[in-house]
């Protein structure tokens, strides 16, 4: 999957931990003051409807389910390498980014691990999509490898200046790339790069503009907006060479495979379906109505606890006993019957799957 910024920040792990404690220590004091206390259950009741705490619980549940099934597939070394890569990318700003997200380094490592567990499961599920029909469908929009030269700059004004030089008669595009491009991977090679339509290293807008060119053609300025910080980069592309597309999809099976897998791994709907399947197989049930909506996109709600079920059985038994003792009262019979019908409908409603949330 594509590199992710610090998203889904886990800022309330302590809240959810307290929620778990509240099942066995409802009267435990968290804070005391003159004449007043705040207990675990009081705190839980206040924060459980907070959107952030609901997301934390969702993340914790997903991580635990995927850890149980795929934990051996993700190593600590992989997590640490991903952590160090992101830390290096942010440089001196890394600690500030963590702080703004309300995270510690260990919490971020935990998030990376959770992401990798899900990524593994999604890739495994995506491999089942490698059918001949899907290969053929992907082949229809596939563009084979091209050789191009790119120049990347940070301002539109600079891009226009370079473009004017690039389109001048006898211009040396490679030299312009060496002198002006900010792309470290291609600059020293005169901007040269090879890619096809499945490539994830070239922005989609740049690929589209390149494929539309004839050999030796130069594009206009291409604006690429950053997904993370809304900054923009500006590209100029020259198409050096393009290959004729074969009529046989099997000639590109390796490339098509990578394209299908990448597409599925970046498909939010597909990812959601994989998570939903795993949570359902783990028999995850939502016991508190406050969290039902956040889980609704994955599993059905179950807002009844074992204690409330026992209480309901007790009440039902008592109601039946009263009905037999009050057989002479038609009104009592009617009320009891109505009550039992309501309970039956409520129980039936609980078994219905919650609607999917997009």
Buried (B, 14 or more C-beta within 10 A) or exposed (E): BEEEEBEBBBBBBEBBEBBEBBEEEEEBEBEEEEEEEEBBBBBBEEBBEEEEBBBBBBBBBBBBBBBEBBEEBBEEEBBEEBBEEBBEEBEEEBEEBBEEBBBEEEBBBBBBBBBBBBBBBBBEBBEEBBEEEBBEBBBEEBBBBBBBBBBBBEEEEBBBEBBEBBBEEEBEBBEBBBEBBEBEEBBEBBBBBEBBBBBEEBBEEBBEBBBEBEEEEBBEBBEBEEEEEEEEBBBBBBBBEBEEEEEEBEEBEEBBBBBBBBBBBEBEEBBBBBBBEBBBEBEBEBBBEBBBBBBBBBBBBBBBEEEEEEEBEEEBEEBEEBBEEBEEEEEBBEBBEEBBEEBEEEEEEEEEEBEEEE
